[in-house]
């Protein structure tokens, strides 16, 4: 059992990691089309859930409901977004804003990506061909 755990950790360390690339284009779309999640990693679907989240964390009071996604999740807009598409409290913004777009492996594996037109994108630190080549060298593959 311990050997299996060590193998798992080794594979985890060897696997590809996602890297955030690019830069902000200051279009403000990410501040207008925000999905918020509950503590169980589910998107907020109702205003009642949103009120509960606001009571749990004061930073969520910076958002208001601005629509619904195709899946029925509520979309939010930040109250601090200025008419010039810049944050009115940039130096005091929360961690969620500072880390946007956050690298969430589960989200990316399921096809998630930044909004269309966003200057950010994600890449893996290893491309598949080089990873396959490395594996084949270890196992003496041909082809």
VMD Tcl script that builds the backbone (N, CA, C; Angstrom):
set m [mol new atoms 429]
animate dup $m
set s [atomselect $m all]
$s set {name element resname resid chain x y z} {
  {N N UNK 1 A 0.822 -1.193 0.000}
  {CA C UNK 1 A 0.000 0.000 0.000}
  {C C UNK 1 A 0.872 1.266 0.000}
  {N N UNK 2 A 1.933 1.255 0.763}
  {CA C UNK 2 A 2.827 2.409 0.817}
  {C C UNK 2 A 3.513 2.600 -0.535}
  {N N UNK 3 A 3.885 1.489 -1.173}
  {CA C UNK 3 A 4.536 1.578 -2.483}
  {C C UNK 3 A 3.574 2.199 -3.505}
  {N N UNK 4 A 2.303 1.822 -3.445}
  {CA C UNK 4 A 1.310 2.398 -4.357}
  {C C UNK 4 A 1.182 3.902 -4.132}
  {N N UNK 5 A 1.213 4.314 -2.887}
  {CA C UNK 5 A 1.121 5.740 -2.562}
  {C C UNK 5 A 2.344 6.489 -3.087}
  {N N UNK 6 A 3.515 5.896 -2.939}
  {CA C UNK 6 A 4.742 6.525 -3.438}
  {C C UNK 6 A 4.693 6.634 -4.957}
  {N N UNK 7 A 4.209 5.578 -5.630}
  {CA C UNK 7 A 4.056 5.616 -7.094}
  {C C UNK 7 A 3.098 6.731 -7.502}
  {N N UNK 8 A 1.983 6.837 -6.771}
  {CA C UNK 8 A 0.996 7.889 -7.057}
  {C C UNK 8 A 1.629 9.265 -6.933}
  {N N UNK 9 A 2.355 9.500 -5.851}
  {CA C UNK 9 A 2.997 10.810 -5.648}
  {C C UNK 9 A 4.025 11.091 -6.729}
  {N N UNK 10 A 4.795 10.096 -7.112}
  {CA C UNK 10 A 5.793 10.269 -8.160}
  {C C UNK 10 A 5.124 10.639 -9.484}
  {N N UNK 11 A 4.034 9.936 -9.843}
  {CA C UNK 11 A 3.308 10.245 -11.071}
  {C C UNK 11 A 2.719 11.645 -11.012}
  {N N UNK 12 A 2.222 12.036 -9.855}
  {CA C UNK 12 A 1.650 13.371 -9.680}
  {C C UNK 12 A 2.716 14.441 -9.927}
  {N N UNK 13 A 3.912 14.207 -9.410}
  {CA C UNK 13 A 5.008 15.157 -9.603}
  {C C UNK 13 A 5.471 15.199 -11.051}
  {N N UNK 14 A 5.370 14.085 -11.759}
  {CA C UNK 14 A 5.819 13.996 -13.147}
  {C C UNK 14 A 4.777 14.497 -14.138}
  {N N UNK 15 A 3.518 14.577 -13.719}
  {CA C UNK 15 A 2.452 14.943 -14.657}
  {C C UNK 15 A 2.526 16.420 -15.040}
  {N N UNK 16 A 1.874 16.741 -16.142}
  {CA C UNK 16 A 1.877 18.113 -16.645}
  {C C UNK 16 A 1.134 19.033 -15.684}
  {N N UNK 17 A 1.598 20.250 -15.610}
  {CA C UNK 17 A 0.964 21.284 -14.798}
  {C C UNK 17 A 0.473 22.390 -15.725}
  {N N UNK 18 A -0.621 23.029 -15.347}
  {CA C UNK 18 A -1.121 24.150 -16.132}
  {C C UNK 18 A -0.404 25.426 -15.716}
  {N N UNK 19 A -0.170 26.276 -16.708}
  {CA C UNK 19 A 0.483 27.561 -16.493}
  {C C UNK 19 A -0.403 28.645 -17.102}
  {N N UNK 20 A -0.605 29.728 -16.365}
  {CA C UNK 20 A -1.365 30.869 -16.892}
  {C C UNK 20 A -0.415 31.739 -17.692}
  {N N UNK 21 A -0.832 32.093 -18.883}
  {CA C UNK 21 A -0.029 32.927 -19.779}
  {C C UNK 21 A -0.869 34.126 -20.214}
  {N N UNK 22 A -0.229 35.099 -20.847}
  {CA C UNK 22 A -0.927 36.256 -21.380}
  {C C UNK 22 A -1.022 37.389 -20.372}
  {N N UNK 23 A -1.834 38.393 -20.721}
  {CA C UNK 23 A -2.022 39.523 -19.812}
  {C C UNK 23 A -3.417 40.108 -19.999}
  {N N UNK 24 A -3.825 40.897 -19.047}
  {CA C UNK 24 A -5.157 41.503 -19.052}
  {C C UNK 24 A -5.266 42.536 -20.178}
  {N N UNK 25 A -6.398 42.506 -20.886}
  {CA C UNK 25 A -6.656 43.477 -21.953}
  {C C UNK 25 A -7.520 44.638 -21.454}
  {N N UNK 26 A -7.887 44.595 -20.191}
  {CA C UNK 26 A -8.689 45.631 -19.531}
  {C C UNK 26 A -10.005 45.911 -20.259}
  {N N UNK 27 A -10.689 44.816 -20.656}
  {CA C UNK 27 A -11.987 44.954 -21.316}
  {C C UNK 27 A -13.127 44.962 -20.306}
  {N N UNK 28 A -12.881 44.462 -19.094}
  {CA C UNK 28 A -13.889 44.454 -18.042}
  {C C UNK 28 A -14.870 43.291 -18.104}
  {N N UNK 29 A -14.792 42.448 -19.121}
  {CA C UNK 29 A -15.744 41.334 -19.238}
  {C C UNK 29 A -15.671 40.374 -18.064}
  {N N UNK 30 A -14.484 40.143 -17.540}
  {CA C UNK 30 A -14.351 39.217 -16.413}
  {C C UNK 30 A -14.998 39.784 -15.149}
  {N N UNK 31 A -15.209 41.074 -15.097}
  {CA C UNK 31 A -15.851 41.716 -13.949}
  {C C UNK 31 A -17.362 41.817 -14.145}
  {N N UNK 32 A -17.826 41.506 -15.341}
  {CA C UNK 32 A -19.252 41.563 -15.657}
  {C C UNK 32 A -19.913 40.197 -15.748}
  {N N UNK 33 A -19.155 39.165 -15.985}
  {CA C UNK 33 A -19.697 37.819 -16.196}
  {C C UNK 33 A -19.086 36.845 -15.203}
  {N N UNK 34 A -19.351 37.059 -13.944}
  {CA C UNK 34 A -18.697 36.299 -12.887}
  {C C UNK 34 A -19.602 35.162 -12.422}
  {N N UNK 35 A -19.028 33.977 -12.326}
  {CA C UNK 35 A -19.700 32.844 -11.696}
  {C C UNK 35 A -19.156 32.743 -10.281}
  {N N UNK 36 A -20.027 32.733 -9.307}
  {CA C UNK 36 A -19.610 32.529 -7.925}
  {C C UNK 36 A -20.001 31.111 -7.528}
  {N N UNK 37 A -19.225 30.523 -6.624}
  {CA C UNK 37 A -19.449 29.142 -6.231}
  {C C UNK 37 A -19.709 29.040 -4.735}
  {N N UNK 38 A -20.526 28.049 -4.373}
  {CA C UNK 38 A -20.794 27.773 -2.966}
  {C C UNK 38 A -19.586 27.071 -2.374}
  {N N UNK 39 A -19.627 26.830 -1.071}
  {CA C UNK 39 A -18.500 26.146 -0.428}
  {C C UNK 39 A -18.357 24.698 -0.886}
  {N N UNK 40 A -19.378 24.159 -1.566}
  {CA C UNK 40 A -19.284 22.796 -2.098}
  {C C UNK 40 A -18.933 22.808 -3.592}
  {N N UNK 41 A -18.347 23.906 -4.058}
  {CA C UNK 41 A -17.884 24.053 -5.449}
  {C C UNK 41 A -18.995 23.953 -6.486}
  {N N UNK 42 A -20.196 24.300 -6.106}
  {CA C UNK 42 A -21.318 24.348 -7.041}
  {C C UNK 42 A -21.602 25.811 -7.350}
  {N N UNK 43 A -21.970 26.136 -8.608}
  {CA C UNK 43 A -22.278 27.533 -8.917}
  {C C UNK 43 A -23.535 27.998 -8.168}
  {N N UNK 44 A -23.570 29.271 -7.855}
  {CA C UNK 44 A -24.726 29.849 -7.170}
  {C C UNK 44 A -25.902 29.873 -8.139}
  {N N UNK 45 A -27.017 29.261 -7.723}
  {CA C UNK 45 A -28.180 29.125 -8.589}
  {C C UNK 45 A -29.351 30.000 -8.180}
  {N N UNK 46 A -29.306 30.547 -6.963}
  {CA C UNK 46 A -30.443 31.345 -6.491}
  {C C UNK 46 A -29.957 32.542 -5.688}
  {N N UNK 47 A -30.838 33.527 -5.585}
  {CA C UNK 47 A -30.495 34.708 -4.782}
  {C C UNK 47 A -30.388 34.354 -3.306}
  {N N UNK 48 A -31.128 33.339 -2.864}
  {CA C UNK 48 A -31.036 32.891 -1.468}
  {C C UNK 48 A -29.630 32.367 -1.168}
  {N N UNK 49 A -29.076 31.569 -2.093}
  {CA C UNK 49 A -27.702 31.087 -1.924}
  {C C UNK 49 A -26.729 32.261 -1.891}
  {N N UNK 50 A -26.965 33.245 -2.743}
  {CA C UNK 50 A -26.086 34.410 -2.804}
  {C C UNK 50 A -26.093 35.166 -1.477}
  {N N UNK 51 A -27.254 35.333 -0.887}
  {CA C UNK 51 A -27.361 36.017 0.412}
  {C C UNK 51 A -26.603 35.238 1.479}
  {N N UNK 52 A -26.697 33.909 1.452}
  {CA C UNK 52 A -25.960 33.084 2.422}
  {C C UNK 52 A -24.453 33.277 2.258}
  {N N UNK 53 A -24.002 33.324 1.008}
  {CA C UNK 53 A -22.577 33.511 0.746}
  {C C UNK 53 A -22.125 34.892 1.207}
  {N N UNK 54 A -22.955 35.899 0.980}
  {CA C UNK 54 A -22.602 37.253 1.423}
  {C C UNK 54 A -22.482 37.319 2.942}
  {N N UNK 55 A -23.331 36.601 3.649}
  {CA C UNK 55 A -23.251 36.576 5.112}
  {C C UNK 55 A -22.002 35.844 5.590}
  {N N UNK 56 A -21.528 34.887 4.798}
  {CA C UNK 56 A -20.357 34.107 5.139}
  {C C UNK 56 A -19.064 34.880 4.876}
  {N N UNK 57 A -19.034 35.658 3.777}
  {CA C UNK 57 A -17.815 36.383 3.401}
  {C C UNK 57 A -18.183 37.775 2.896}
  {N N UNK 58 A -17.719 38.799 3.577}
  {CA C UNK 58 A -18.085 40.178 3.253}
  {C C UNK 58 A -17.634 40.626 1.857}
  {N N UNK 59 A -16.616 39.986 1.273}
  {CA C UNK 59 A -16.150 40.376 -0.062}
  {C C UNK 59 A -17.223 40.168 -1.131}
  {N N UNK 60 A -18.156 39.255 -0.885}
  {CA C UNK 60 A -19.209 38.988 -1.864}
  {C C UNK 60 A -20.240 40.110 -1.921}
  {N N UNK 61 A -20.176 41.043 -0.996}
  {CA C UNK 61 A -21.086 42.193 -1.025}
  {C C UNK 61 A -20.704 43.159 -2.152}
  {N N UNK 62 A -19.554 42.940 -2.780}
  {CA C UNK 62 A -19.105 43.768 -3.900}
  {C C UNK 62 A -19.750 43.377 -5.222}
  {N N UNK 63 A -20.620 42.367 -5.217}
  {CA C UNK 63 A -21.224 41.879 -6.450}
  {C C UNK 63 A -22.731 42.031 -6.426}
  {N N UNK 64 A -23.311 42.129 -7.610}
  {CA C UNK 64 A -24.771 42.090 -7.741}
  {C C UNK 64 A -25.147 41.160 -8.877}
  {N N UNK 65 A -26.349 40.585 -8.790}
  {CA C UNK 65 A -26.825 39.654 -9.803}
  {C C UNK 65 A -27.098 40.436 -11.083}
  {N N UNK 66 A -26.521 39.949 -12.194}
  {CA C UNK 66 A -26.693 40.662 -13.463}
  {C C UNK 66 A -27.249 39.782 -14.579}
  {N N UNK 67 A -27.528 38.528 -14.281}
  {CA C UNK 67 A -28.105 37.661 -15.300}
  {C C UNK 67 A -27.994 36.209 -14.922}
  {N N UNK 68 A -28.266 35.351 -15.919}
  {CA C UNK 68 A -28.172 33.900 -15.738}
  {C C UNK 68 A -27.400 33.292 -16.895}
  {N N UNK 69 A -26.630 32.269 -16.584}
  {CA C UNK 69 A -25.884 31.557 -17.627}
  {C C UNK 69 A -26.810 30.573 -18.329}
  {N N UNK 70 A -26.304 29.955 -19.392}
  {CA C UNK 70 A -27.074 28.958 -20.134}
  {C C UNK 70 A -27.435 27.762 -19.266}
  {N N UNK 71 A -26.637 27.505 -18.234}
  {CA C UNK 71 A -26.874 26.357 -17.353}
  {C C UNK 71 A -27.761 26.698 -16.162}
  {N N UNK 72 A -28.181 27.955 -16.047}
  {CA C UNK 72 A -29.054 28.356 -14.946}
  {C C UNK 72 A -28.333 28.958 -13.762}
  {N N UNK 73 A -27.017 29.012 -13.812}
  {CA C UNK 73 A -26.253 29.631 -12.725}
  {C C UNK 73 A -26.382 31.147 -12.824}
  {N N UNK 74 A -26.390 31.805 -11.680}
  {CA C UNK 74 A -26.458 33.260 -11.675}
  {C C UNK 74 A -25.127 33.848 -12.126}
  {N N UNK 75 A -25.209 34.947 -12.865}
  {CA C UNK 75 A -24.023 35.706 -13.270}
  {C C UNK 75 A -23.998 36.984 -12.448}
  {N N UNK 76 A -22.813 37.416 -12.101}
  {CA C UNK 76 A -22.647 38.585 -11.243}
  {C C UNK 76 A -21.754 39.618 -11.907}
  {N N UNK 77 A -21.921 40.860 -11.467}
  {CA C UNK 77 A -21.080 41.965 -11.896}
  {C C UNK 77 A -20.509 42.616 -10.642}
  {N N UNK 78 A -19.272 43.056 -10.737}
  {CA C UNK 78 A -18.614 43.719 -9.615}
  {C C UNK 78 A -19.067 45.177 -9.548}
  {N N UNK 79 A -19.381 45.619 -8.348}
  {CA C UNK 79 A -19.816 47.005 -8.142}
  {C C UNK 79 A -18.661 47.993 -8.307}
  {N N UNK 80 A -17.441 47.503 -8.251}
  {CA C UNK 80 A -16.271 48.383 -8.318}
  {C C UNK 80 A -15.742 48.611 -9.728}
  {N N UNK 81 A -16.389 48.032 -10.740}
  {CA C UNK 81 A -15.953 48.224 -12.116}
  {C C UNK 81 A -16.361 49.618 -12.581}
  {N N UNK 82 A -15.381 50.404 -13.002}
  {CA C UNK 82 A -15.656 51.759 -13.453}
  {C C UNK 82 A -16.105 51.805 -14.904}
  {N N UNK 83 A -16.586 52.947 -15.347}
  {CA C UNK 83 A -17.011 53.125 -16.742}
  {C C UNK 83 A -15.857 52.939 -17.722}
  {N N UNK 84 A -14.636 53.097 -17.237}
  {CA C UNK 84 A -13.445 52.936 -18.080}
  {C C UNK 84 A -12.933 51.492 -18.088}
  {N N UNK 85 A -13.738 50.557 -17.567}
  {CA C UNK 85 A -13.399 49.122 -17.468}
  {C C UNK 85 A -12.237 48.840 -16.521}
  {N N UNK 86 A -11.945 49.764 -15.642}
  {CA C UNK 86 A -10.884 49.567 -14.663}
  {C C UNK 86 A -11.491 49.490 -13.267}
  {N N UNK 87 A -10.791 48.796 -12.402}
  {CA C UNK 87 A -11.256 48.599 -11.034}
  {C C UNK 87 A -11.063 49.898 -10.231}
  {N N UNK 88 A -12.119 50.309 -9.559}
  {CA C UNK 88 A -12.057 51.525 -8.745}
  {C C UNK 88 A -11.267 51.320 -7.447}
  {N N UNK 89 A -11.076 50.058 -7.049}
  {CA C UNK 89 A -10.326 49.755 -5.825}
  {C C UNK 89 A -9.183 48.780 -6.120}
  {N N UNK 90 A -8.522 48.988 -7.223}
  {CA C UNK 90 A -7.527 48.045 -7.737}
  {C C UNK 90 A -6.513 47.612 -6.679}
  {N N UNK 91 A -5.932 48.544 -5.944}
  {CA C UNK 91 A -4.894 48.196 -4.972}
  {C C UNK 91 A -5.454 47.506 -3.736}
  {N N UNK 92 A -6.773 47.559 -3.533}
  {CA C UNK 92 A -7.405 46.926 -2.375}
  {C C UNK 92 A -8.324 45.782 -2.781}
  {N N UNK 93 A -8.218 45.309 -4.023}
  {CA C UNK 93 A -9.098 44.255 -4.518}
  {C C UNK 93 A -8.833 42.953 -3.777}
  {N N UNK 94 A -9.820 42.072 -3.783}
  {CA C UNK 94 A -9.732 40.804 -3.077}
  {C C UNK 94 A -8.832 39.797 -3.775}
  {N N UNK 95 A -8.564 38.691 -3.103}
  {CA C UNK 95 A -7.694 37.650 -3.637}
  {C C UNK 95 A -8.275 37.008 -4.894}
  {N N UNK 96 A -9.593 36.858 -4.956}
  {CA C UNK 96 A -10.211 36.280 -6.146}
  {C C UNK 96 A -9.888 37.094 -7.381}
  {N N UNK 97 A -9.892 38.391 -7.242}
  {CA C UNK 97 A -9.565 39.277 -8.366}
  {C C UNK 97 A -8.064 39.250 -8.660}
  {N N UNK 98 A -7.275 39.230 -7.625}
  {CA C UNK 98 A -5.817 39.215 -7.809}
  {C C UNK 98 A -5.345 37.946 -8.519}
  {N N UNK 99 A -6.016 36.844 -8.257}
  {CA C UNK 99 A -5.594 35.561 -8.815}
  {C C UNK 99 A -6.307 35.200 -10.113}
  {N N UNK 100 A -7.152 36.080 -10.637}
  {CA C UNK 100 A -7.913 35.752 -11.842}
  {C C UNK 100 A -6.994 35.732 -13.056}
  {N N UNK 101 A -7.171 34.845 -13.989}
  {CA C UNK 101 A -7.978 33.643 -13.863}
  {C C UNK 101 A -7.200 32.570 -13.111}
  {N N UNK 102 A -7.822 32.028 -12.100}
  {CA C UNK 102 A -7.194 31.042 -11.237}
  {C C UNK 102 A -7.024 29.725 -11.983}
  {N N UNK 103 A -5.918 29.083 -11.726}
  {CA C UNK 103 A -5.675 27.775 -12.322}
  {C C UNK 103 A -6.446 26.744 -11.499}
  {N N UNK 104 A -7.500 26.222 -12.104}
  {CA C UNK 104 A -8.335 25.204 -11.482}
  {C C UNK 104 A -8.297 23.996 -12.406}
  {N N UNK 105 A -7.503 22.997 -12.043}
  {CA C UNK 105 A -7.268 21.847 -12.913}
  {C C UNK 105 A -8.566 21.158 -13.301}
  {N N UNK 106 A -9.465 20.964 -12.344}
  {CA C UNK 106 A -10.744 20.294 -12.631}
  {C C UNK 106 A -11.524 21.079 -13.681}
  {N N UNK 107 A -11.564 22.386 -13.546}
  {CA C UNK 107 A -12.249 23.265 -14.492}
  {C C UNK 107 A -11.625 23.155 -15.883}
  {N N UNK 108 A -10.300 23.182 -15.956}
  {CA C UNK 108 A -9.595 23.133 -17.238}
  {C C UNK 108 A -9.729 21.775 -17.917}
  {N N UNK 109 A -9.632 20.704 -17.146}
  {CA C UNK 109 A -9.770 19.358 -17.710}
  {C C UNK 109 A -11.156 19.171 -18.313}
  {N N UNK 110 A -12.162 19.804 -17.726}
  {CA C UNK 110 A -13.532 19.698 -18.230}
  {C C UNK 110 A -13.843 20.703 -19.331}
  {N N UNK 111 A -12.806 21.312 -19.911}
  {CA C UNK 111 A -12.995 22.204 -21.053}
  {C C UNK 111 A -13.149 23.668 -20.708}
  {N N UNK 112 A -13.006 24.020 -19.437}
  {CA C UNK 112 A -13.119 25.414 -19.040}
  {C C UNK 112 A -11.985 26.249 -19.601}
  {N N UNK 113 A -12.267 27.505 -19.828}
  {CA C UNK 113 A -11.261 28.432 -20.353}
  {C C UNK 113 A -11.681 29.845 -19.981}
  {N N UNK 114 A -10.761 30.794 -20.069}
  {CA C UNK 114 A -11.141 32.186 -19.816}
  {C C UNK 114 A -12.185 32.647 -20.846}
  {N N UNK 115 A -12.832 33.743 -20.565}
  {CA C UNK 115 A -13.846 34.287 -21.469}
  {C C UNK 115 A -13.261 34.579 -22.847}
  {N N UNK 116 A -14.102 34.479 -23.882}
  {CA C UNK 116 A -13.654 34.812 -25.236}
  {C C UNK 116 A -13.126 36.243 -25.258}
  {N N UNK 117 A -11.996 36.435 -25.897}
  {CA C UNK 117 A -11.396 37.758 -25.997}
  {C C UNK 117 A -10.485 38.112 -24.837}
  {N N UNK 118 A -10.450 37.251 -23.808}
  {CA C UNK 118 A -9.581 37.501 -22.657}
  {C C UNK 118 A -8.126 37.363 -23.090}
  {N N UNK 119 A -7.271 38.183 -22.529}
  {CA C UNK 119 A -5.851 38.132 -22.865}
  {C C UNK 119 A -5.119 36.986 -22.199}
  {N N UNK 120 A -5.763 36.313 -21.244}
  {CA C UNK 120 A -5.139 35.183 -20.566}
  {C C UNK 120 A -5.490 33.878 -21.268}
  {N N UNK 121 A -4.585 32.915 -21.164}
  {CA C UNK 121 A -4.848 31.569 -21.654}
  {C C UNK 121 A -4.005 30.607 -20.820}
  {N N UNK 122 A -4.309 29.323 -20.934}
  {CA C UNK 122 A -3.603 28.312 -20.164}
  {C C UNK 122 A -2.867 27.359 -21.092}
  {N N UNK 123 A -1.692 26.944 -20.655}
  {CA C UNK 123 A -0.901 25.943 -21.366}
  {C C UNK 123 A -0.410 24.936 -20.335}
  {N N UNK 124 A -0.002 23.800 -20.818}
  {CA C UNK 124 A 0.660 22.853 -19.920}
  {C C UNK 124 A 2.164 23.068 -20.017}
  {N N UNK 125 A 2.842 22.729 -18.944}
  {CA C UNK 125 A 4.297 22.898 -18.949}
  {C C UNK 125 A 4.995 21.819 -19.771}
  {N N UNK 126 A 4.257 20.781 -20.160}
  {CA C UNK 126 A 4.805 19.714 -20.997}
  {C C UNK 126 A 3.810 19.434 -22.112}
  {N N UNK 127 A 4.277 19.414 -23.339}
  {CA C UNK 127 A 3.367 19.045 -24.411}
  {C C UNK 127 A 3.320 17.520 -24.515}
  {N N UNK 128 A 2.253 17.003 -25.084}
  {CA C UNK 128 A 2.014 15.571 -25.117}
  {C C UNK 128 A 3.126 14.811 -25.845}
  {N N UNK 129 A 3.600 15.348 -26.963}
  {CA C UNK 129 A 4.630 14.647 -27.742}
  {C C UNK 129 A 5.921 14.464 -26.948}
  {N N UNK 130 A 6.349 15.484 -26.235}
  {CA C UNK 130 A 7.592 15.346 -25.460}
  {C C UNK 130 A 7.386 14.392 -24.282}
  {N N UNK 131 A 6.185 14.410 -23.696}
  {CA C UNK 131 A 5.874 13.490 -22.603}
  {C C UNK 131 A 5.894 12.050 -23.119}
  {N N UNK 132 A 5.269 11.808 -24.289}
  {CA C UNK 132 A 5.238 10.482 -24.891}
  {C C UNK 132 A 6.649 10.008 -25.240}
  {N N UNK 133 A 7.460 10.909 -25.763}
  {CA C UNK 133 A 8.841 10.579 -26.118}
  {C C UNK 133 A 9.629 10.144 -24.879}
  {N N UNK 134 A 9.423 10.854 -23.773}
  {CA C UNK 134 A 10.105 10.540 -22.530}
  {C C UNK 134 A 9.696 9.156 -22.018}
  {N N UNK 135 A 8.408 8.858 -22.083}
  {CA C UNK 135 A 7.900 7.558 -21.645}
  {C C UNK 135 A 8.471 6.451 -22.529}
  {N N UNK 136 A 8.488 6.678 -23.837}
  {CA C UNK 136 A 9.001 5.674 -24.762}
  {C C UNK 136 A 10.494 5.418 -24.555}
  {N N UNK 137 A 11.227 6.441 -24.219}
  {CA C UNK 137 A 12.656 6.260 -23.954}
  {C C UNK 137 A 12.860 5.353 -22.753}
  {N N UNK 138 A 12.019 5.525 -21.741}
  {CA C UNK 138 A 12.133 4.691 -20.546}
  {C C UNK 138 A 11.757 3.249 -20.837}
  {N N UNK 139 A 10.770 3.037 -21.716}
  {CA C UNK 139 A 10.273 1.696 -21.995}
  {C C UNK 139 A 10.844 1.109 -23.281}
  {N N UNK 140 A 11.735 1.857 -23.937}
  {CA C UNK 140 A 12.372 1.422 -25.163}
  {C C UNK 140 A 11.346 1.121 -26.259}
  {N N UNK 141 A 10.424 2.052 -26.483}
  {CA C UNK 141 A 9.376 1.931 -27.505}
  {C C UNK 141 A 9.978 2.180 -28.877}
  {N N UNK 142 A 9.236 1.790 -29.883}
  {CA C UNK 142 A 9.615 2.159 -31.245}
  {C C UNK 142 A 8.459 2.896 -31.875}
  {N N UNK 143 A 8.717 3.774 -32.809}
  {CA C UNK 143 A 7.632 4.439 -33.511}
  {C C UNK 143 A 7.749 5.853 -33.387}
}
mol reanalyze $m
mol bondsrecalc $m
mol representation Tube
mol addrep $m
